[in-house]
Amino acid sequence: MVTVAPAYAQAQQGEAPASESEVGARLRQMRDHFGPAVSARIDDVLASARKAGVPEDVLITKALEGAAKGVPGTRVVEALKSYSERLQRADRLLGGSAGSAILVAAADALQKGVDPNAVAEVGRAAGGDPLPLVVLGDLRDAGVPVDQAVAVVRQALKQGRHGDRLLEVSAEVRRAIRAGKPPGQAAQEVGRALQGAGAPTPAGKGQGNGGPRGAKGGGPPGSGGGPPGRPHGSGGG
């Protein structure tokens, strides 16, 4: 099974715009949990995000994740501030009109140390699909140098890799790393396989066993087309 978590799940969370009633229900849940003082500070973060054009529902979801994990309210506030700043930076890098899902993926890539120029380059090439940025962040998290991570993602897109087949590229690099190869070399070899044979052979399978392994369900938003636009008037480390 091919997985790139938690970034994959975070991108899925940004897939569909939340309705006003859903946002309102989440806000009430958040305020009930944190109480008036902390909620007022969170509201300030949300107001700043709205002013900057960042979808607040992504931030509300992040706050509720903190609540579910028992994170103290003051730490949640600071985490939301940092997350909002990354989302705003991602928004600027992607041209100011990206959907929620790709914003979440870009912010996650920035957190993992991906160079902003690389985020902008891959984001533009992604055509609204968050998965290329999810894979880029995962490769960087695995220790692949930024230039080589960008190169293998670019090569995968050139070969028409999308959805599960794009996730398989990241999984194959990680398998090579676990087998003892340095991250940069692993990425280069997978990139060469993409350029030559079109698809690396999944570990433990013979050449005649068919295409790459599948993943659960379909890809996240944008796997077969761009994600829906951001919520109008609302949005959601």
C-alpha positions as CSV (number, residue, x, y, z in Angstrom):
1,M,0.0,0.0,0.0
2,V,1.4,3.4,-0.9
3,T,1.0,6.1,1.7
4,V,2.6,9.5,2.3
5,A,1.2,10.5,5.6
6,P,0.5,12.8,7.4
7,A,0.9,15.3,4.5
8,Y,-1.4,13.2,2.3
9,A,-4.1,13.3,4.8
10,Q,-3.7,17.0,5.4
11,A,-4.0,17.7,1.7
12,Q,-7.2,15.6,1.7
13,Q,-8.6,17.8,4.5
14,G,-8.2,20.8,2.2
15,E,-10.1,19.0,-0.6
16,A,-13.6,20.3,-0.3
17,P,-14.6,23.8,0.9
18,A,-16.5,23.7,4.2
19,S,-19.9,25.2,4.2
20,E,-20.7,28.2,6.5
21,S,-22.7,25.9,8.8
22,E,-19.8,23.4,9.0
23,V,-17.4,26.2,9.8
24,G,-19.8,27.6,12.4
25,A,-20.2,24.1,14.1
26,R,-16.4,23.7,14.2
27,L,-15.9,27.1,15.7
28,R,-18.5,26.3,18.5
29,Q,-16.7,23.0,19.1
30,M,-13.4,24.8,19.3
31,R,-14.6,27.5,21.6
32,D,-16.4,25.0,23.9
33,H,-13.1,23.1,24.3
34,F,-10.7,26.0,24.8
35,G,-12.8,28.5,26.7
36,P,-13.3,32.3,26.2
37,A,-9.7,33.5,26.8
38,V,-7.9,31.1,24.4
39,S,-10.7,31.2,21.9
40,A,-10.4,35.0,21.7
41,R,-6.7,34.6,20.8
42,I,-7.5,32.0,18.2
43,D,-10.2,34.3,16.8
44,D,-7.5,36.9,16.3
45,V,-5.4,34.5,14.3
46,L,-8.4,33.5,12.2
47,A,-9.3,37.2,11.5
48,S,-5.7,37.8,10.4
49,A,-5.8,34.8,8.1
50,R,-9.1,35.8,6.6
51,K,-7.7,39.3,5.9
52,A,-4.7,37.7,4.1
53,G,-7.0,35.4,2.0
54,V,-6.1,32.2,3.8
55,P,-8.9,29.6,4.3
56,E,-9.8,29.7,8.0
57,D,-11.4,26.2,8.0
58,V,-7.9,24.7,7.6
59,L,-6.8,26.6,10.7
60,I,-9.9,25.6,12.6
61,T,-9.3,21.9,11.7
62,K,-5.7,22.3,13.0
63,A,-7.0,23.8,16.3
64,L,-9.4,20.9,16.7
65,E,-6.6,18.4,16.1
66,G,-4.7,20.1,18.9
67,A,-7.7,19.8,21.1
68,A,-8.1,16.1,20.4
69,K,-4.5,15.5,21.3
70,G,-4.9,17.4,24.6
71,V,-2.4,20.2,23.6
72,P,-2.6,23.2,25.9
73,G,-4.5,26.1,24.5
74,T,-1.5,28.5,24.6
75,R,0.6,26.1,22.5
76,V,-2.3,25.7,20.1
77,V,-2.4,29.5,19.6
78,E,1.3,29.7,18.8
79,A,1.1,26.7,16.5
80,L,-1.8,28.3,14.6
81,K,0.1,31.6,14.3
82,S,3.0,29.7,12.7
83,Y,0.7,27.6,10.5
84,S,-1.1,30.7,9.3
85,E,2.1,32.4,8.4
86,R,3.2,29.3,6.4
87,L,-0.1,29.2,4.6
88,Q,0.2,32.9,3.8
89,R,3.7,32.4,2.5
90,A,2.5,29.4,0.4
91,D,-0.3,31.5,-1.0
92,R,2.2,34.2,-2.2
93,L,4.5,31.6,-3.7
94,L,1.6,30.0,-5.6
95,G,0.3,33.3,-7.0
96,G,-2.4,34.1,-4.6
97,S,-5.2,32.1,-6.1
98,A,-4.4,28.5,-5.2
99,G,-7.0,26.1,-3.7
100,S,-7.0,25.0,-0.1
101,A,-5.6,21.5,-0.8
102,I,-2.5,22.7,-2.6
103,L,-2.0,25.5,0.0
104,V,-1.9,22.8,2.7
105,A,0.6,20.8,0.7
106,A,2.8,23.8,0.1
107,A,2.7,24.9,3.7
108,D,3.7,21.3,4.8
109,A,6.6,21.3,2.3
110,L,7.8,24.6,3.6
111,Q,7.7,23.2,7.2
112,K,9.9,20.3,6.0
113,G,12.5,22.7,4.8
114,V,11.8,22.7,1.0
115,D,13.2,25.8,-0.6
116,P,10.5,28.4,-1.3
117,N,11.6,28.6,-5.0
118,A,11.2,24.8,-5.3
119,V,7.7,25.1,-3.7
120,A,6.8,27.7,-6.3
121,E,8.3,25.8,-9.2
122,V,6.6,22.5,-8.4
123,G,3.4,24.2,-7.4
124,R,3.1,25.9,-10.8
125,A,3.9,22.7,-12.6
126,A,1.3,20.8,-10.5
127,G,-1.7,22.5,-12.2
128,G,-3.7,22.6,-9.0
129,D,-2.9,19.1,-7.9
130,P,-1.5,19.0,-4.3
131,L,0.2,15.6,-4.7
132,P,3.4,16.8,-6.4
133,L,4.1,19.1,-3.4
134,V,3.1,16.3,-1.0
135,V,5.7,14.0,-2.7
136,L,8.3,16.8,-2.8
137,G,7.9,17.4,1.0
138,D,8.0,13.7,1.6
139,L,11.3,13.3,-0.4
140,R,12.8,16.2,1.5
141,D,11.7,14.7,4.8
142,A,13.4,11.5,3.7
143,G,16.7,13.4,3.4
144,V,16.7,13.9,-0.4
145,P,18.5,17.1,-1.4
146,V,16.1,19.7,-2.7
147,D,17.5,19.9,-6.2
148,Q,17.3,16.1,-6.6
149,A,13.8,16.0,-5.1
150,V,12.6,18.6,-7.5
151,A,14.2,16.8,-10.4
152,V,12.5,13.4,-9.6
153,V,9.1,15.1,-9.1
154,R,9.5,17.0,-12.4
155,Q,10.5,13.8,-14.2
156,A,7.5,11.9,-12.8
157,L,5.2,14.7,-14.0
158,K,6.8,14.6,-17.4
159,Q,6.1,10.8,-17.5
160,G,2.5,11.5,-16.8
161,R,2.6,10.2,-13.2
162,H,-0.5,11.3,-11.2
163,G,-2.4,10.1,-8.2
164,D,-1.3,6.7,-6.8
165,R,1.5,6.4,-9.5
166,L,3.0,9.6,-8.3
167,L,2.9,8.4,-4.7
168,E,4.7,5.2,-5.8
169,V,7.7,7.4,-6.8
170,S,8.1,8.6,-3.3
171,A,7.6,5.1,-1.9
172,E,10.2,3.7,-4.2
173,V,12.8,6.3,-3.1
174,R,12.1,5.4,0.5
175,R,12.5,1.7,-0.2
176,A,15.9,2.3,-1.8
177,I,16.9,4.4,1.2
178,R,15.9,1.6,3.6
179,A,17.9,-0.8,1.4
180,G,21.0,1.3,2.3
181,K,21.4,3.8,-0.5
182,P,22.0,7.5,0.3
183,P,18.8,9.6,-0.2
184,G,20.3,11.6,-3.1
185,Q,21.4,8.4,-4.9
186,A,18.1,6.7,-4.3
187,A,16.3,9.7,-5.9
188,Q,18.6,9.8,-8.8
189,E,18.2,6.1,-9.6
190,V,14.4,6.3,-9.4
191,G,14.6,9.4,-11.7
192,R,16.7,7.4,-14.2
193,A,14.2,4.5,-14.0
194,L,11.4,7.0,-14.8
195,Q,13.2,8.4,-17.7
196,G,14.2,5.1,-19.1
197,A,11.7,2.4,-18.3
198,G,8.9,4.7,-17.3
199,A,8.2,3.1,-14.0
200,P,10.4,1.7,-11.2
201,T,9.7,-1.9,-10.3
202,P,8.1,-2.1,-6.8
203,A,10.3,-3.9,-4.3
204,G,9.7,-7.6,-4.1
205,K,8.0,-7.9,-7.5
206,G,9.3,-9.3,-10.7
207,Q,9.5,-7.3,-14.0
208,G,6.4,-9.2,-15.3
209,N,4.1,-8.4,-12.5
210,G,2.5,-5.4,-14.0
211,G,2.3,-1.7,-13.1
212,P,3.0,0.0,-9.8
213,R,1.0,-0.9,-6.7
214,G,-2.2,0.9,-6.0
215,A,-3.2,2.9,-3.0
216,K,-6.4,3.2,-1.0
217,G,-9.1,5.0,-2.9
218,G,-8.3,7.7,-5.4
219,G,-5.7,10.4,-5.0
220,P,-6.4,13.5,-3.0
221,P,-7.9,16.6,-4.5
222,G,-6.5,17.3,-7.9
223,S,-5.4,13.7,-8.6
224,G,-7.7,13.7,-11.6
225,G,-8.2,17.4,-11.8
226,G,-7.7,20.5,-9.7
227,P,-9.2,20.8,-6.3
228,P,-12.3,22.9,-5.8
229,G,-11.7,26.6,-5.2
230,R,-11.3,27.9,-1.8
231,P,-14.3,28.4,0.5
232,H,-15.8,31.8,-0.2
233,G,-15.5,34.0,2.8
234,S,-14.1,31.2,5.0
235,G,-11.4,28.7,4.7
236,G,-9.4,26.1,7.6
237,G,2.8,22.4,12.5
